[in-house]
């Protein structure tokens, strides 16, 4: 997952807390073996190699994650799609050599993208592809899923107050920090999308997860146009013009991760509709104001004291 995971507990609250945290972090190796595209023998690679030939049975937890991805695909009108890797590759971001592809290259890549070609069979717990060339990539949801699984292990061990960070962009908080005022949970600082050394503000997180997506770092210019690395699977083009970052609050870290990517592509107004349909969701957009050159922060369903600007 190419990031550092950290678990924070209240000092002295749980005598077995350190051991429980260590055991939760040890689960990450198991999950990496399931989800990594960089391991030839991972479960996701087996699926990608075999699912176009016939049904592939999937471990229970990972199958549940694919079902969640299916739900988010439909909730976001296709803006979230685990098959979109060929688009990321054809734009050169996978090779760290971004470029504008030709129309022929883009059309060929789009032929290998589409969640509608993925068939999930809950009764058999299998996945199958109805078109050759389809591949799944869990990068946009897997880190959050790993954070959730670590949180489950902590709660099973009787740990009710904790916060887990997965690479700073995926966070799950449960209960309260000992010194938090009025039991508001755990403070989480949001990085400035253009100046990572600075804070944009602080959120209070309790029994909830947070995920952030943005294009403040991975982008390039061609001509006078700026292209970010978050590609819209519906068009094959980089999306989120004028959006620097989106932070989503959701019941689980997997949902928060996936929805941060999807809402980035949907934009502010459609994000409002998604959050209206799902009152357990909230979002924070950071927009670049083209008139002033400044940033505008647009909260959706987030109010003080949960959100405190820097």
C-alpha positions as CSV (number, residue, x, y, z in Angstrom):
1,X,0.0,0.0,0.0
2,X,3.1,2.2,-0.2
3,X,2.4,4.2,3.0
4,X,2.9,4.1,6.7
5,X,0.1,3.0,9.0
6,X,-0.1,4.4,12.6
7,X,-2.3,3.5,15.5
8,X,-2.8,6.0,18.4
9,X,-4.3,5.1,21.8
10,X,-4.8,7.0,25.0
11,X,-1.8,6.6,27.2
12,X,-2.4,4.0,30.0
13,X,-6.0,3.4,29.1
14,X,-5.7,-0.2,28.0
15,X,-3.0,-2.5,29.6
16,X,-3.1,-4.7,26.5
17,X,-3.3,-1.8,24.1
18,X,0.2,-2.0,22.6
19,X,-0.1,-5.8,21.9
20,X,-3.5,-5.3,20.3
21,X,-2.2,-2.5,18.1
22,X,0.8,-4.7,17.0
23,X,-1.5,-7.6,16.1
24,X,-3.8,-5.3,14.1
25,X,-0.8,-3.9,12.2
26,X,0.4,-7.4,11.4
27,X,-2.8,-8.0,9.5
28,X,-1.5,-5.5,6.9
29,X,0.8,-8.1,5.4
30,X,-2.1,-10.5,4.8
31,X,-4.1,-7.7,3.2
32,X,-1.2,-6.6,1.0
33,X,-0.9,-10.2,-0.2
34,X,-4.6,-10.1,-1.3
35,X,-4.7,-6.6,-2.8
36,X,-1.3,-5.7,-4.3
37,X,-0.8,-5.4,-8.0
38,X,2.9,-5.5,-7.4
39,X,2.9,-9.1,-6.2
40,X,2.5,-11.6,-9.0
41,X,0.8,-14.2,-6.6
42,X,-1.6,-11.8,-5.0
43,X,-5.3,-12.6,-5.0
44,X,-6.2,-9.5,-7.1
45,X,-3.6,-10.6,-9.7
46,X,-5.1,-14.1,-9.8
47,X,-8.5,-12.5,-10.4
48,X,-7.2,-10.3,-13.2
49,X,-5.5,-13.2,-14.9
50,X,-8.4,-15.7,-14.6
51,X,-11.7,-13.9,-14.3
52,X,-12.2,-13.4,-18.1
53,X,-11.9,-17.2,-18.5
54,X,-14.5,-18.1,-15.8
55,X,-15.7,-17.4,-12.3
56,X,-13.0,-16.9,-9.6
57,X,-13.8,-17.5,-6.0
58,X,-12.8,-14.7,-3.6
59,X,-12.0,-14.5,0.1
60,X,-15.0,-13.3,2.1
61,X,-13.6,-10.0,3.2
62,X,-12.3,-9.1,-0.2
63,X,-15.6,-10.1,-1.9
64,X,-17.4,-7.8,0.5
65,X,-15.1,-5.0,-0.6
66,X,-16.0,-5.6,-4.3
67,X,-19.7,-5.5,-3.3
68,X,-19.0,-2.1,-1.6
69,X,-17.3,-0.9,-4.8
70,X,-20.3,-1.9,-6.8
71,X,-22.6,0.1,-4.5
72,X,-20.4,3.2,-4.8
73,X,-20.2,2.8,-8.6
74,X,-24.0,3.1,-8.8
75,X,-24.2,5.8,-6.1
76,X,-21.8,8.0,-8.0
77,X,-23.1,7.3,-11.5
78,X,-20.0,5.5,-12.5
79,X,-17.5,8.1,-11.3
80,X,-15.9,5.4,-9.1
81,X,-14.7,2.4,-11.1
82,X,-12.1,-0.1,-10.1
83,X,-11.4,-1.0,-13.7
84,X,-10.0,2.4,-14.7
85,X,-6.3,1.6,-14.5
86,X,-5.7,1.5,-18.3
87,X,-6.7,5.2,-18.4
88,X,-4.2,6.1,-15.6
89,X,-1.5,4.2,-17.6
90,X,-2.3,5.8,-21.0
91,X,-2.0,9.2,-19.5
92,X,1.5,8.3,-18.3
93,X,0.9,8.7,-14.6
94,X,1.8,5.0,-13.8
95,X,5.2,5.5,-15.4
96,X,5.6,9.0,-13.7
97,X,5.9,10.4,-17.2
98,X,2.6,12.1,-17.7
99,X,1.5,13.1,-21.2
100,X,-1.6,13.7,-23.3
101,X,-2.4,10.5,-25.2
102,X,-3.5,10.3,-28.8
103,X,-7.1,9.7,-29.5
104,X,-6.3,6.2,-30.8
105,X,-4.4,5.4,-27.6
106,X,-7.2,6.7,-25.4
107,X,-9.9,4.8,-27.4
108,X,-8.0,1.6,-27.0
109,X,-7.6,2.1,-23.3
110,X,-11.3,2.9,-22.9
111,X,-12.1,-0.5,-24.5
112,X,-10.6,-2.1,-21.4
113,X,-12.5,-0.1,-18.8
114,X,-16.0,-0.6,-17.4
115,X,-17.4,-1.9,-14.2
116,X,-20.4,-3.1,-16.1
117,X,-18.2,-5.9,-17.4
118,X,-17.6,-7.2,-13.8
119,X,-20.0,-9.9,-12.6
120,X,-20.3,-10.6,-8.9
121,X,-22.1,-13.7,-7.7
122,X,-22.8,-13.4,-3.9
123,X,-24.2,-16.9,-3.6
124,X,-21.0,-18.5,-4.9
125,X,-18.8,-15.6,-3.8
126,X,-17.2,-15.4,-7.2
127,X,-16.1,-12.6,-9.7
128,X,-16.1,-12.9,-13.4
129,X,-15.3,-10.5,-16.3
130,X,-17.5,-10.5,-19.4
131,X,-14.8,-8.8,-21.5
132,X,-11.1,-9.7,-22.0
133,X,-8.6,-7.1,-20.8
134,X,-10.6,-6.0,-17.8
135,X,-8.4,-5.5,-14.6
136,X,-9.2,-4.6,-11.1
137,X,-7.1,-2.1,-9.1
138,X,-7.9,-1.5,-5.4
139,X,-5.7,1.5,-5.0
140,X,-8.6,3.9,-4.6
141,X,-10.3,1.8,-1.8
142,X,-7.8,-0.8,-0.5
143,X,-6.0,1.5,1.9
144,X,-9.2,2.5,3.6
145,X,-10.3,-1.1,3.7
146,X,-7.0,-2.0,5.5
147,X,-7.6,0.8,8.0
148,X,-11.1,-0.6,8.7
149,X,-9.9,-4.1,9.2
150,X,-7.3,-2.9,11.7
151,X,-10.1,-1.0,13.5
152,X,-12.2,-4.2,13.7
153,X,-9.3,-6.1,15.3
154,X,-8.9,-3.3,17.9
155,X,-12.6,-3.4,18.8
156,X,-12.6,-7.2,19.0
157,X,-9.7,-6.8,21.5
158,X,-11.9,-4.4,23.6
159,X,-10.2,-1.2,22.5
160,X,-12.9,1.4,22.1
161,X,-10.8,4.6,21.9
162,X,-8.3,4.8,19.1
163,X,-7.4,6.6,15.8
164,X,-5.7,4.9,12.9
165,X,-3.9,6.8,10.1
166,X,-3.1,5.1,6.7
167,X,-0.7,7.4,4.9
168,X,-2.4,10.5,6.4
169,X,-5.1,10.5,3.7
170,X,-7.1,7.6,5.2
171,X,-8.2,7.9,8.9
172,X,-10.5,6.0,11.2
173,X,-11.4,7.3,14.7
174,X,-13.4,5.6,17.4
175,X,-14.3,7.0,20.8
176,X,-12.4,9.9,22.3
177,X,-9.0,11.2,23.0
178,X,-8.7,11.6,26.7
179,X,-8.2,15.4,26.6
180,X,-10.8,16.1,23.9
181,X,-13.4,18.7,25.0
182,X,-16.9,17.5,25.5
183,X,-16.1,14.1,24.0
184,X,-15.9,15.3,20.3
185,X,-13.5,12.6,19.4
186,X,-10.0,12.9,17.9
187,X,-8.5,16.0,16.2
188,X,-7.3,15.4,12.7
189,X,-5.4,18.1,10.8
190,X,-6.0,18.5,7.1
191,X,-3.0,19.4,4.9
192,X,-3.0,22.4,2.7
193,X,-3.4,21.0,-0.9
194,X,-0.7,23.3,-2.3
195,X,1.6,23.7,0.8
196,X,1.9,20.2,2.4
197,X,3.9,21.7,5.3
198,X,0.9,23.8,6.3
199,X,-2.5,22.9,7.7
200,X,-5.7,23.9,6.0
201,X,-7.6,23.3,9.3
202,X,-8.7,20.7,11.7
203,X,-11.6,18.2,11.9
204,X,-13.0,16.5,15.0
205,X,-13.5,12.8,14.1
206,X,-15.5,10.4,16.3
207,X,-16.9,6.9,15.3
208,X,-16.2,8.0,11.7
209,X,-13.7,7.8,8.9
210,X,-12.0,10.4,6.7
211,X,-10.6,10.1,3.2
212,X,-8.9,12.8,1.1
213,X,-8.2,12.9,-2.7
214,X,-6.5,15.7,-4.6
215,X,-4.5,16.8,-7.5
216,X,-2.3,19.3,-5.8
217,X,0.9,17.2,-6.3
218,X,0.4,14.9,-9.2
219,X,-0.3,17.0,-12.3
220,X,1.3,18.4,-15.5
221,X,0.8,21.2,-18.0
222,X,0.3,20.7,-21.7
223,X,0.0,24.0,-23.5
224,X,-1.9,26.2,-21.0
225,X,-4.0,23.4,-19.6
226,X,-3.4,21.7,-16.3
227,X,-4.0,17.9,-16.1
228,X,-4.4,16.1,-12.8
229,X,-3.9,12.4,-12.2
230,X,-7.5,11.6,-11.2
231,X,-9.0,10.3,-14.4
232,X,-12.8,10.2,-15.0
233,X,-13.6,6.6,-16.0
234,X,-16.7,7.8,-17.8
235,X,-14.8,10.1,-20.2
236,X,-11.2,9.0,-20.1
237,X,-10.1,12.5,-19.3
238,X,-8.6,14.0,-16.1
239,X,-11.4,15.4,-14.0
240,X,-12.0,17.9,-11.2
241,X,-11.1,21.1,-13.0
242,X,-10.6,23.8,-10.5
243,X,-10.8,21.4,-7.6
244,X,-7.6,21.0,-5.5
245,X,-8.8,18.5,-2.9
246,X,-11.9,16.7,-1.6
247,X,-12.2,15.3,1.9
248,X,-15.0,12.9,2.7
249,X,-16.4,11.8,6.1
250,X,-18.1,8.4,6.0
251,X,-18.9,5.5,8.3
252,X,-16.0,3.5,7.1
253,X,-12.5,4.4,5.7
254,X,-13.1,2.3,2.6
255,X,-16.2,4.4,1.8
256,X,-14.4,7.6,2.6
257,X,-11.5,6.7,0.3
258,X,-13.6,5.7,-2.6
259,X,-16.0,8.6,-2.3
260,X,-13.2,11.2,-2.0
261,X,-12.1,10.1,-5.5
262,X,-15.6,9.9,-6.9
263,X,-16.8,13.3,-5.5
264,X,-13.6,14.9,-6.8
265,X,-14.9,13.9,-10.3
266,X,-18.5,14.7,-9.7
267,X,-18.0,18.3,-8.4
268,X,-19.6,20.3,-5.7
269,X,-23.3,20.3,-6.8
270,X,-23.5,16.5,-7.5
271,X,-21.6,15.9,-4.3
272,X,-24.4,17.8,-2.5
273,X,-26.9,15.4,-4.0
274,X,-24.9,12.4,-3.0
275,X,-24.7,13.6,0.6
276,X,-28.4,14.4,0.6
277,X,-29.2,10.8,-0.4
278,X,-26.7,9.6,2.2
279,X,-27.0,11.8,5.4
280,X,-24.2,9.8,7.0
281,X,-21.8,11.4,4.5
282,X,-20.2,14.8,4.5
283,X,-17.5,16.5,2.3
284,X,-15.1,19.4,2.3
285,X,-14.1,20.8,-1.1
286,X,-11.0,23.0,-1.7
287,X,-11.5,25.0,-4.9
288,X,-9.1,27.3,-6.8
289,X,-10.8,30.6,-7.5
290,X,-9.9,31.6,-11.1
291,X,-10.8,35.2,-10.5
292,X,-8.7,35.8,-7.4
293,X,-6.2,33.0,-7.5
294,X,-7.1,32.2,-3.9
295,X,-8.6,29.0,-2.4
296,X,-12.3,28.6,-1.5
297,X,-13.3,26.0,1.1
298,X,-16.8,24.6,0.6
299,X,-18.1,22.4,3.4
300,X,-21.1,20.1,2.7
301,X,-22.7,18.8,5.9
302,X,-19.7,19.9,8.0
303,X,-20.1,22.7,10.6
304,X,-18.2,24.0,13.6
305,X,-17.1,22.7,16.0
306,X,-16.4,19.7,13.8
307,X,-14.5,21.9,11.4
308,X,-12.1,24.6,12.4
309,X,-10.2,26.5,9.7
310,X,-6.6,27.3,10.3
